[in-house]
Amino acid sequence: MEENQKHKIRAAVRENYGKIGAAAGSACGCSTACCPSDSANNPINISLTVGYSTEELTGVPEGANLGLGCGNPQAIASLKPGETVLDLGSGGGLDCFLAAKAVGSTGKVIGVDMSPEMISRARQNAQTGGYTQIDFRLGEIEYLPVADSSVDVIISNCVINLSPDKDQVFREAFRVLKPGGRLAVSDVVTIEELPPIFKEDMTLYTSCAAGAATIQELERFLQAAGFVQIRIQPKNESKSFIKDWSPGSKIEDYVVSAVIEAKKPSA
């Protein structure tokens, strides 16, 4: 992909999610194309559909859940008290707040997002909720503002697909993980070649569809970065909500959500 196209994609993603972060209250934000206006598709109902529990969603600050995910990385991360967790594309902070509860007062959570509006929103949510072990940092997931070998677990929810440099994202993830650290990500993958018209639609890109990679591509990126014990499990049942991302386009025939897991070797 040409550098100009990469810049165009990053600018579109930053603008789209910046608007979401600046919006008052909770609002479904993946895009206008993937968020029908009926009440059944509000952020709570969307998040319940992708795998969060009512207890999780009602136990975080209001406005943290924006209905942006395609899974629940908490369900696969197996977080432990005292661990340091990094969330790639932390948005309003939902997954960071859930991670903070899991790692406790002796742990630490870092949320990185490219949108100043999202960072401001998440910091306000943290202050409102009294979360003192979370650090929200402005930055791009391709160039993380995080020290080498300082993180136990990396989580992310439907964000890596938005990057035009996914191989760089995984190299950075490998860099910041401690030896033996693990990656636990919910994201989308392509199961059929996307039609050219889909790839050219920036709305579909910013709504987590057109930028998805294949399972084989993701495995190659992870292996090249140095990861081992790579596991990518597509979830065909996710078609039930992905079809709403672009009604009538049959996008669910091309992409599904997936669980992506990998480890950094211990030595």
Backbone as a ProteinNet text record, in pm:
[ID]
protein_1_A
[PRIMARY]
MEENQKHKIRAAVRENYGKIGAAAGSACGCSTACCPSDSANNPINISLTVGYSTEELTGVPEGANLGLGCGNPQAIASLKPGETVLDLGSGGGLDCFLAAKAVGSTGKVIGVDMSPEMISRARQNAQTGGYTQIDFRLGEIEYLPVADSSVDVIISNCVINLSPDKDQVFREAFRVLKPGGRLAVSDVVTIEELPPIFKEDMTLYTSCAAGAATIQELERFLQAAGFVQIRIQPKNESKSFIKDWSPGSKIEDYVVSAVIEAKKPSA
[TERTIARY]
83.5	0	88.2	54.9	132.3	117.8	223.4	223.3	108.5	77.5	-32.4	-164.9	-186	-308.8	-311.3	-195.9	-188.8	-224.8	-170.7	-200.6	-349.1	-405.4	-547.9	-633	-596.5	-671.8	-660.6	-537.8	-519.2	-598.4	-597.8	-670.6	-820.5	-871.9	-1015.4	-1054.4	-970.7	-998.5	-993.7	-890.7	-877.5	-997.1	-1038	-1151.5	-1280.4	-1304.2	-1428.1	-1437.9	-1330.7	-1336.3	-1317.3	-1257	-1250.9	-1390	-1471.9	-1609.4	-1687.2	-1663.8	-1731.6	-1687.5	-1556.4	-1503.9	-1554.4	-1579	-1623.9	-1773.3	-1848.6	-1993.3	-2030.9	-2134	-2179.2	-2251	-2227.4	-2297	-2251.5	-2330.1	-2298.3	-2361.6	-2288.3	-2342	-2273.8	-2355.1	-2296	-2208.3	-2084.2	-1994.8	-1918.4	-1941.1	-1860.3	-1869.8	-1988.8	-2011.4	-2159.8	-2202.5	-2345.1	-2391.2	-2299.1	-2337.1	-2362.4	-2294.3	-2305.8	-2382.6	-2448.6	-2520.8	-2662.6	-2753.4	-2892.4	-2943.8	-3040.7	-3085.7	-3184.2	-3233.2	-3331.7	-3266.7	-3349.4	-3298	-3233.1	-3267.4	-3206.7	-3057.8	-3013.4	-2872.7	-2801.6	-2842	-2767.6	-2641	-2544.8	-2416.2	-2426.4	-2516.9	-2527.9	-2574.1	-2677.3	-2728	-2626.6	-2554	-2450	-2342.2	-2299.5	-2192.3	-2236.8	-2363.9	-2415.8	-2409.8	-2439.5	-2439.6	-2300.9	-2195.7	-2060.9	-1988.6	-2051.6	-1991.8	-1970.8	-2009.3	-1997.3	-2118.9	-2101.8	-2213	-2275.7	-2398.3	-2465.6	-2387.4	-2332.3	-2254	-2132.4	-2063.9	-1948.1	-1987.9	-2095.1	-2133.5	-2192.3	-2254	-2312	-2212.2	-2094.8	-1995.4	-1885.5	-1902.4	-1801.1	-1863.6	-1781.5	-1837.5	-1927.1	-2030.9	-2120.2	-2041.9	-2061.1	-1989.4	-1863.8	-1826.6	-1707.7	-1737.1	-1858.7	-1898	-1960.7	-1894.8	-1942.1	-1999.3	-2009.3	-2064.8	-1976.7	-1843.9	-1751	-1688.6	-1708.2	-1634.1	-1693.2	-1615.7	-1663.6	-1639.2	-1612	-1586.9	-1557.5	-1513.1	-1478.6	-1342	-1235.7	-1101.7	-1081.8	-1163.5	-1152.2	-1177.9	-1262.6	-1300.4	-1185.9	-1085	-973.7	-840.9	-836.5	-708.1	-659.2	-751.1	-714.1	-624.1	-668.9	-588.8	-576.3	-458.9	-430.5	-394	-422	-385.2	-236	-206.4	-67.7	-10.4	-82	-28.9	-40.9	45.5	37.9	-25.4	-132.6	-211.6	-208	-194.3	-197.5	-315	-397.3	-511.5	-481.9	-478	-453.1	-583.4	-591	-713.5	-817.6	-789.1	-867.2	-1000.5	-1022.1	-1151.8	-1196.5	-1322.9	-1377.9	-1330.9	-1256.2	-1194.9	-1260.6	-1364.5	-1438.4	-1347.8	-1264.6	-1181.4	-1073.2	-1028.5	-930.7	-992.2	-1115.6	-1180.4	-1206.4	-1246	-1266.2	-1133.5	-1027.4	-895.5	-845.7	-873.3	-829.1	-890.5	-1015	-1079.4	-1012.9	-969.4	-907.9	-767.4	-689.1	-550.1	-538.5	-642.3	-645	-553.1	-544.2	-467.1	-317.4	-271.3	-127.8	-92	-191.6	-167.7	-170.9	-152.3	-151.5	-212.6	-284.8	-345.2	-305.9	-263.3	-227.8	-321.8	-386.6	-471.3	-409.2	-393.2	-336	-441.3	-460.2	-554.9	-499.2	-529.4	-476.5	-560.5	-677	-767.9	-759.8	-722.1	-720.4	-856.3	-963.8	-1097.6	-1128.6	-1085.2	-1106.2	-1024	-900.9	-816	-878.2	-926.9	-990.7	-1113.5	-1192.1	-1313.1	-1276.6	-1178.3	-1139.2	-1081.8	-1001.1	-944.6	-1053.8	-1152.5	-1264.4	-1341.3	-1361.4	-1430.3	-1352.1	-1219.8	-1136.3	-1146.2	-1147	-1158.5	-1294.6	-1398.3	-1533.4	-1545.2	-1482.2	-1491.8	-1389.5	-1296.5	-1195.8	-1091.1	-1061.2	-959.2	-822.5	-735.9	-605.5	-491.3	-517.5	-409.7	-415.1	-490.4	-501.1	-433.5	-353.4	-283.1	-323	-398.7	-439.3	-338.9	-284	-178.3	-217.7	-190.5	-215.4	-103	-138.5	-37	-98.5	-19.3	-62.3	-15.4	-96.6	-61.3	55.8	89.7	208.5	337.2	324.1	440.6	401.5	400.9	345.1	430.9	367.8	438.8	453.6	520	533.2	674.9	733.4	871.4	884.8	1004.5	1034.9	1008.8	957.7	944.8	884.6	774.3	714.1	570.5	514.5	372.2	354.7	263.1	234.5	135	33.2	-75.3	-115.9	-136	-192.2	-330.9	-427.9	-563	-598.9	-700.8	-749.5	-883.6	-970.7	-1105.1	-1143.6	-1129.6	-1173.3	-1104	-971.8	-894.2	-781.2	-712.9	-597	-637.4	-760.2	-806.4	-803.5	-810.5	-812.1	-674.4	-570.1	-434.6	-393.5	-334.3	-282.1	-143.4	-88.5	43.3	33.7	-42.2	-65.5	62.4	152.8	278.7	357	354.3	419.9	351.2	219.7	146.6	195.7	211.4	254	400.9	482.5	622.3	629.7	548	543.8	488.5	385.7	329.3	434.9	512.2	618.3	723.7	757.4	859.5	822.4	698.1	660.1	622.7	596.7	563.8	687.4	667.9	772.6	793.9	911.8	928.3	820.9	753.3	643.8	510.4	510.9	387	294.6	170.1	70.6	-17.7	-70.2	-158.9	-296.7	-399.7	-537.1	-627.4	-663	-727.8	-857.9	-958.6	-1079.1	-1071.1	-1087.1	-1081.1	-1159.4	-1155.9	-1224.1	-1122.3	-1159.9	-1075.8	-1160.7	-1094.9	-1167.4	-1170	-1284.5	-1298.2	-1315.9	-1342.1	-1349.7	-1288.3	-1230.7	-1170	-1274.6	-1243.1	-1335.5	-1344.2	-1462.8	-1475.7	-1402.8	-1344.2	-1273	-1356.6	-1486.2	-1570.7	-1577.2	-1565.8	-1563.6	-1433.8	-1323.2	-1192.6	-1178.7	-1253.3	-1244.9	-1340	-1425.9	-1526.6	-1467.7	-1433.2	-1369.9	-1463.3	-1592.5	-1687.9	-1679.3	-1666.8	-1650.9	-1517.3	-1415.5	-1285.4	-1293.8	-1349.9	-1355.9	-1458.7	-1544	-1639.5	-1593.2	-1461.8	-1400.7	-1424.4	-1448.2	-1476.2	-1373.4	-1353.3	-1271.7	-1123	-1077.5	-935.2	-894.9	-987.8	-958	-859.7	-773	-676.4	-726.3	-666.2	-700.1	-629.9	-676.9	-613	-468	-443	-307.7	-216	-267.2	-186.8	-152.8	-251	-227.1	-126.5	-138.3	-41.6	99.3	110.4	241.3	298	214.5	259.4	307.2	230.5	263.5	392.5	407.3	529.4	651.3	636.8	748.6	790.4	694.6	725.2	796.2	781.6	847.6	754.9	624.5	528.7	524.9	488.5	469.6	331.6	296.3	165.9	51.4	57.1	-41.8	-171.5	-280.7	-412.8	-511.1	-571.1	-671.5	-797.9	-902.2	-1025.9	-1140.4	-1183.4	-1296.4	-1426	-1517.2	-1645.1	-1756.7	-1801.9	-1902.7	-2033.2	-2059.5	-2182.5	-2184.5	-2066.7	-2059.8	-2128.1	-2157.6	-2227.2	-2360.6	-2418	-2549	-2546.9	-2431.9	-2425.4	-2343.3	-2252.8	-2173.1	-2260.5	-2368.9	-2457.4	-2515.3	-2520.8	-2573	-2470.5	-2345.3	-2241.7	-2260.7	-2320.6	-2350	-2471.4	-2590.3	-2712.1	-2729.8	-2756.6	-2783.1	-2661.3	-2541	-2419.2	-2366.6	-2418.8	-2370.3	-2226.1	-2186.6	-2051.1	-2020	-2125	-2104.8	-2059.1	-2068.3	-2016.8	-1865.5	-1808.3	-1665.9	-1582.2	-1641.6	-1565.2	-1642.2	-1567.4	-1624.7	-1530	-1580.4	-1492.2	-1410.9	-1300.4	-1212.1	-1140.1	-1103.3	-1016.8	-873.4	-784.4	-644.8	-557.4	-482.9	-398	-256	-158.2	-17.8	65.7	187.8	277.6	415.9	480.8	622	703.2	800.5	879.3	939.5	949.6	1001	1148.8	1220.2	1363.5	1406.1
-118.5	0	125.2	221.4	343.5	427.5	504.1	585	685.9	744.2	840.6	776.8	652.4	582	549.8	514	487.1	612.2	726	851.9	885.2	859.5	887.2	802.3	674.5	584	627.5	659.1	701.4	828.9	921.9	1047.1	1021.4	932.6	902.5	833.9	741.1	670	767.5	852.2	949.4	1045.1	1090.9	1183.6	1116.3	994.2	924.1	899.2	843.9	808.8	931.1	1036.8	1161.6	1220	1213.1	1261.3	1180.6	1050	964.5	999.5	1018.4	1050.5	1184.2	1277.2	1410.5	1416.6	1316.3	1317.6	1303.2	1372.1	1365	1233.6	1176.1	1054.5	934.2	826.7	703.3	707.1	658.2	654.7	544.9	467.8	367.5	439	395.2	476.4	410.3	283.6	220.6	296.2	337.5	431.2	441.4	539.9	549.6	431.6	372.8	259.5	134.5	121.2	-4.4	11.6	123	145.9	190.8	99.2	137.5	221.5	304.8	401.2	343.7	221.7	168.9	135.4	135.8	120	-14.6	-115.3	-247.4	-243.7	-138.8	-128.6	-18.6	4.9	97.7	28.7	103.3	43.9	-76.7	-71.6	-184.4	-309.4	-298.5	-416.1	-470.3	-379.7	-424.4	-501.3	-448.5	-512.8	-645.7	-655.5	-784.4	-886.9	-842.1	-931.2	-985.5	-904	-947.4	-1022.5	-1033.4	-1120	-1064.9	-939.8	-885.1	-925.5	-925.4	-956.2	-826.4	-837	-720.9	-667.2	-757.2	-716.7	-634.4	-677.1	-602.5	-463.2	-454.7	-328.1	-228.4	-277.3	-186.9	-150.4	-213	-187.9	-93.1	-23.5	71.7	210.7	314.7	450.3	469.6	548.7	579.9	650.2	607.3	666.1	591.7	490.3	411.3	312.8	261.4	165.6	239	231	300.5	205.7	77.6	-18.2	-41.2	-36	-42.3	-178.9	-273.4	-398.8	-502.5	-608.7	-724.8	-852.7	-836.1	-948.5	-894.6	-983.2	-944.2	-1001.4	-922.5	-974.6	-1019.4	-966.8	-1010.3	-1160.1	-1212.5	-1353.3	-1447.3	-1396.1	-1482.2	-1443.2	-1327.8	-1275.9	-1343.1	-1399.3	-1465.2	-1376.3	-1254.7	-1158.2	-1197.2	-1165.7	-1202.1	-1077.4	-1079.7	-966.1	-934.4	-805.6	-761.2	-749	-793.1	-785.6	-644.1	-617.3	-492.8	-523.6	-452.4	-478.6	-356.5	-379.5	-273.9	-298.2	-193.6	-201.1	-116.9	-182.3	-112.9	-56.6	76.5	140.5	140.1	209.6	196.6	270.1	359.8	424.4	492.9	469.1	528	462.7	353.4	290.8	165	115.8	-0.9	-116.9	-162.3	-279.1	-248.7	-124.6	-86.3	-92.9	-47.8	-50.5	-194.1	-279.2	-419.7	-486	-451.6	-507	-461	-334.7	-280.7	-359.5	-398.1	-477.5	-614.2	-669	-802.1	-800.4	-698	-694.2	-632.1	-562.5	-509.8	-391.1	-352.1	-233.4	-251.4	-377	-402.7	-410.3	-409.3	-414.6	-277.9	-274.8	-149.6	-173	-73.7	-80.9	43.4	22.5	132.2	126.2	236.7	244.9	340.9	296.5	382	404	530.5	563.8	680.9	682	786	912.7	909.3	1022.7	1101	1228.7	1310.5	1315.7	1314.8	1320	1193.6	1078.5	953.7	951.1	996.4	999.5	1089.7	1205.2	1296.1	1231.2	1165.4	1098.4	988.4	907.6	796.2	845.6	950.7	1005	1058.9	1124.6	1174.9	1059	952.4	834.5	772.4	768.3	711.4	794	925.3	1013.2	995.5	987.1	968.5	837.7	732.7	601.4	575.5	668.2	650	546	528.4	431.7	500.1	455.4	520	442.1	318	237.1	230	321.8	324.8	450.5	434.3	544.9	546.8	648.2	661.3	750	698.6	767.9	789	909.4	940.7	882.3	806.2	749.3	655.4	617.9	523.5	383.5	286.1	149.3	94.4	161.7	122.5	173.5	271.5	330.5	359.3	256	263.6	347	433.8	510	426.1	313.1	214.1	157.9	135.6	87.9	-58.5	-94.1	-232	-326.5	-444	-555	-510.1	-435.5	-380.3	-424.6	-505.9	-540.5	-691.9	-736.9	-880.2	-928.3	-847.2	-886.8	-769.4	-797	-697.9	-743.8	-652.7	-679.2	-574.5	-603.2	-508.2	-558.8	-465.7	-504.5	-433.6	-503.9	-456	-326.4	-321.4	-201.6	-229	-341.6	-369.7	-371.3	-412.3	-412	-271.9	-169.3	-30.9	18.2	-53.5	-9.7	-51.9	39.7	2.4	-61.3	-71.9	-132.8	-239.1	-342.5	-444.5	-517.7	-537.5	-602.9	-519.9	-387.4	-297.8	-302	-313.7	-324.2	-444.8	-558.5	-678.6	-673.2	-605.3	-586.6	-502.7	-398.7	-315	-392.4	-472	-553.3	-647	-707.9	-798.8	-723.1	-603.1	-523.9	-491.9	-451.4	-404.1	-517	-635.5	-748.3	-799.1	-838.8	-906.3	-1045.4	-1105.6	-1245.6	-1331.8	-1413.2	-1493.5	-1422.5	-1293.1	-1216.2	-1266.6	-1228	-1283.8	-1176.3	-1213.3	-1129.3	-1193.9	-1116.5	-1167.9	-1063.9	-1087.5	-985.4	-1036.9	-950.8	-974.1	-880.7	-935.3	-851.5	-919.3	-861.6	-921.4	-971.7	-1076.8	-1135.8	-1156.5	-1157.5	-1185.3	-1335.2	-1384.2	-1525.6	-1545.6	-1435.6	-1435.1	-1303.8	-1304.9	-1184.5	-1074.6	-959	-846.3	-790.6	-760	-695.7	-561.9	-522.1	-393.4	-275.9	-277.7	-164.8	-152.2	-264.8	-260.8	-196.7	-236.8	-186.4	-36.6	15.5	157.9	243	177.2	248	283.7	411.8	452.4	436.1	444.5	421.2	278	183.7	43.8	21.3	96.2	82.2	129.5	246	299.3	226.8	145.6	66.9	-77.6	-97.8	-226.1	-339.9	-310.2	-416.6	-424.5	-315.4	-319.7	-336.6	-310.1	-322.6	-455.6	-547.2	-676.8	-757	-832.5	-920	-1064.1	-1148.3	-1290.3	-1355.2	-1473.1	-1548.5	-1577.9	-1614.1	-1646.2	-1524.2	-1408.3	-1285.5	-1255	-1266.4	-1239	-1337.2	-1463	-1562.5	-1527.2	-1483.5	-1445.2	-1323.8	-1224.3	-1105.4	-1142.8	-1226.1	-1265.7	-1346.5	-1438.8	-1520.3	-1434.5	-1341	-1254.6	-1165.3	-1127.7	-1044.5	-1123.2	-1257.1	-1341.1	-1417.9	-1403.6	-1470.6	-1621.7	-1692.5	-1837.6	-1870.5	-1996.9	-2044.4	-1958.5	-1936.1	-1850.7	-1928.6	-1866.7	-1929.4	-1824.6	-1847.4	-1756.1	-1836.4	-1804.2	-1880.9	-1791.8	-1807.8	-1728.1	-1770.4	-1674.8	-1699.3	-1673.5	-1780.3	-1765.4	-1707.1	-1727.4	-1674.1	-1521.3	-1461	-1314.7	-1254.4	-1335.7	-1284	-1220.4	-1266.3	-1216	-1066.9	-1015.4	-871.1	-797.2	-866.1	-800	-756.6	-828.4	-789.8	-650.5	-603.9	-470.2	-359.7	-397.7	-297.4	-226.7	-296.6	-236.7	-308.1	-272.9	-344.2	-356.1	-478	-502.4	-529.3	-509	-526.7	-669.6	-751.8	-888.5	-891.2	-789.8	-784.8	-906.6	-965.5	-1083.5	-1206	-1202	-1311.4	-1303.1	-1189.5	-1166.2	-1154	-1104.8	-1088.3	-1145	-1196.1	-1242.4	-1199.6	-1197.4	-1169	-1294.8	-1273.8	-1385.9	-1359.1	-1466	-1460.3	-1479.9	-1388.7	-1395.3	-1401.6	-1511.6	-1529.7	-1566.2	-1520.9	-1553.4	-1522	-1574.1	-1548.8	-1505.6	-1426.2	-1393.7	-1500.1	-1561.4	-1667.3	-1620.3	-1711.7	-1678	-1644.2	-1696.6	-1669.4	-1661.4
0	0	0	-84.9	-94.6	32.1	63.5	184.9	185.5	70.3	64.8	104.9	61.5	97.5	246.3	301	444.8	524.2	482.7	551.4	540.1	424	402.9	495.6	509.9	597.6	743.1	786.7	926.7	956.1	861.2	881	891.5	807.4	809.8	940.4	984.8	1110.6	1228.1	1230.6	1339.8	1342.8	1226.7	1220.2	1267.3	1219.6	1254.1	1403.5	1461.6	1603.1	1692.5	1638.3	1712.4	1732.4	1629.7	1640.2	1742.9	1744.7	1841.8	1983.4	2000.4	2132.3	2183.4	2093.9	2133.5	2159.3	2113	2129.3	2275.7	2318.4	2457.7	2482.9	2601.1	2640.6	2562.9	2569.2	2498.9	2361.2	2263.2	2127.5	2049.7	1976.3	1889.5	1789.3	1773.3	1694.7	1584.5	1554.7	1451.6	1320.7	1283.9	1173.7	1151.8	1076.9	1048.9	965.6	890.5	805.6	886.3	999.2	1072.2	1201.6	1221.8	1346.2	1318.7	1300.9	1279	1395.4	1368.9	1469.1	1568.7	1548.5	1641.4	1775.7	1880.9	2016.5	2040.4	1961.6	1978.8	1950.1	1881.1	1844.9	1922.7	2047.2	2130.9	2181.1	2237.6	2275.9	2369.1	2465.7	2558.8	2486.8	2405.4	2335.2	2234.7	2169.4	2077.1	2152.4	2266	2342.5	2402.3	2440.9	2486.8	2373.8	2253.3	2137.9	2107.3	2127.8	2090.5	2202.7	2321.5	2422.5	2561.7	2586.7	2721.8	2804.6	2936.4	3025.8	3076.8	3122.5	3180	3298.9	3379.5	3496	3454.2	3348.6	3300.8	3253.3	3179.1	3116.7	3215.9	3321.7	3420.8	3529.9	3528	3631.5	3590.6	3477.6	3429.5	3420.2	3415.1	3406.8	3284.7	3303.2	3192.1	3081.8	2959.4	2846.9	2808.2	2886.6	2852.2	2739.9	2737.2	2635.2	2517.9	2403.3	2283.8	2178.7	2212.7	2117.3	1997	2016.9	1904.1	1881.8	1971.4	1964.6	1872.4	1850.7	1775.8	1855.9	1986	2074.3	2212.9	2301.3	2437.8	2472.7	2458.9	2485.5	2629.9	2722.9	2861.6	2875.4	2787.9	2797.2	2761.5	2693.2	2651.1	2713.5	2781	2829.6	2957.6	3036	3162.8	3247.4	3270.5	3344.5	3491.2	3548.5	3686.1	3767.3	3899.3	3983.5	3971.8	3962.4	3956.1	3817.5	3714.7	3578.4	3522.2	3422.6	3346.5	3211.4	3179.5	3059.4	2968.4	2839.6	2738.8	2644.9	2627.6	2536.5	2413	2296.9	2170.7	2116.7	2108.9	2063.6	2173.6	2282.5	2405.4	2403.9	2307.4	2294	2422.4	2460.3	2581.6	2709.4	2697.3	2813.8	2865.4	2798.6	2848.6	2887.9	2795.2	2823.4	2926.9	2931.9	3034.4	3173.5	3187.1	3318.2	3363.3	3271.6	3305.2	3340.6	3267.1	3295.6	3432.2	3466.5	3595.4	3710.9	3696.5	3800.9	3813.4	3700.4	3702.6	3760.9	3732.2	3779.7	3918.6	3962	4097	4120.4	4246.2	4283.1	4263.6	4258.4	4237.3	4089.4	4002.5	3859.4	3796.8	3664.7	3590.5	3453.6	3405.2	3272.8	3194.1	3069.8	2979.5	2858.8	2830.7	2712.3	2612	2487.9	2383	2274.7	2236.7	2130.5	2050.2	1919.8	1831.5	1832.1	1894.7	1893.4	2023.8	2018.7	2140.6	2209.2	2129.7	2187.4	2267.3	2215.7	2288.7	2417.2	2410.1	2529.6	2636.3	2596.7	2691.9	2754.2	2671.8	2720.9	2820	2784.4	2870.4	3003.2	2997.7	3121.7	3213.4	3154.3	3234.7	3296.2	3217.3	3269.4	3384.5	3372	3478.2	3605.1	3589.8	3705.6	3773	3690.6	3743.9	3821.2	3767	3830.1	3938.8	3959	4062.6	4030.2	3901.1	3859.3	3861.7	3949.6	3965	3900.6	3859.8	3803.3	3650.1	3588.1	3442.6	3389.2	3285.7	3221	3073.4	3034.3	2894.8	2821.6	2712.4	2639.5	2493.1	2443.3	2303.2	2218.4	2116.2	2028.2	1926.5	1827.7	1725.1	1762.4	1733.6	1773	1691	1581.3	1504.1	1568.9	1657.4	1724.6	1869.9	1949.1	2083.9	2179.4	2256.9	2359.8	2487.5	2472.3	2580.2	2576.2	2692.8	2701.6	2658.2	2615.6	2578.1	2695.3	2664.2	2761.5	2894.6	2886.8	3008.4	3033.6	2943.7	2949.1	2956.5	3041.1	3052.6	2947.5	2921.1	2831.4	2743.3	2615.7	2523.7	2482.6	2498.3	2451.6	2345.7	2268.5	2168.6	2118.9	2081.8	2040.3	1910.9	1800.2	1669.1	1628.8	1649.6	1619.3	1520	1534	1447.9	1300.9	1270.9	1131.5	1070.8	1155.9	1106.9	1063.7	1102.5	1070.8	929.8	853.7	721.8	730.5	854	876.3	985	958.7	1061	1101	1007.1	1041.6	1142.7	1127.1	1222.2	1358.7	1360.2	1486.9	1566.4	1499.9	1570.3	1610.2	1532	1574.3	1701	1706.5	1825.5	1945.4	1921.4	2029.1	2086.5	1998.9	2042.2	2123	2078.2	2146.1	2290	2312.6	2445.9	2541.9	2489	2576.2	2649.1	2773.3	2847.2	2787.9	2804.8	2764.5	2831.6	2754	2805.4	2804.8	2764.1	2759.1	2649.5	2657.2	2565	2501.6	2385.7	2307.3	2308.7	2341.3	2344.2	2279.1	2153.7	2071	2010.9	2009.8	1930	1809.8	1690.9	1571.1	1459.9	1341.9	1227.9	1126.8	1056.4	951.8	827.3	712.8	589	564	522.4	488.5	338.1	268.2	122.4	74.4	-44.9	-101.1	-111.7	-54.4	-59.8	-202.3	-250.3	-381.5	-381	-493.9	-501.2	-453.7	-480.1	-440.3	-288.5	-216.5	-70.5	-21	-82.3	-39.5	-62.9	-158.4	-192.2	-109.1	-30.1	48.4	184.9	206	331.6	450.1	426.5	535.2	584.6	491.9	531.4	601	560.2	625.8	770.2	792.5	928.1	1014.6	954.1	1031.7	1047.1	1038.9	1076.8	978	851.9	756.2	644.2	571.3	451	478.2	601.2	631.8	690.5	702.1	763.4	678.9	746.3	678.8	684.2	603.6	608.8	727.4	763.2	871.6	836	710.7	666.8	676.2	639.1	649.2	794.3	883.3	1024.8	1084.5	1048.1	1095.6	1048.6	925.7	871.3	944.1	969.9	1043.2	1183.4	1251.6	1388.9	1392.8	1301.7	1296.6	1266.4	1171.4	1134.8	1251.5	1335.5	1451.6	1560.6	1558.3	1657.4	1748.4	1729.3	1816.7	1793.4	1899.3	1893.6	1950.8	1944.8	1993.7	1938.9	1809.8	1743	1722.4	1760.6	1744.3	1695.6	1580.6	1526.2	1499.7	1573.7	1565.7	1517.2	1390.7	1340.9	1407.8	1423.2	1488.3	1387.1	1323.9	1219.5	1272.5	1402.7	1459.8	1459.9	1442	1440.7	1317.9	1218.3	1100.1	1137	1249.9	1291	1323.6	1371	1395.9	1290.2	1224.1	1119.7	1002.2	979	868.4	887.4	1012.3	1038.9	1014.1	991.2	967.6	834.5	740.6	609.9	552.5	600.6	562.5	411.8	369.6	228.5	143.3	198.2	119	121	213.6	233.5	284.6	362.8	416.4	502	561.9	647.3	568.8	437.6	354.8	337.4	377.8	353.5	480.8	589.9	714.3	832.3	929.8	1056.9	1168.5	1289.7	1402.1	1433.8	1504.5	1537.5	1669	1735.9	1852.9	1804.1	1841.2	1799.6	1924.3	1939.1	2055.4	2011.4	2087.5	2057.9	2181.7	2185.7	2297.7	2249.2	2331.6	2309.3	2380.4	2315.3	2380.5	2514.1	2605.7	2738.9	2737.3	2639.8	2632.6	2486.3
[MASK]
+++++++++++++++++++++++++++++++++++++++++++++++++++++++++++++++++++++++++++++++++++++++++++++++++++++++++++++++++++++++++++++++++++++++++++++++++++++++++++++++++++++++++++++++++++++++++++++++++++++++++++++++++++++++++++++++++++++++++++++++++++++++++++++++++++++++++++

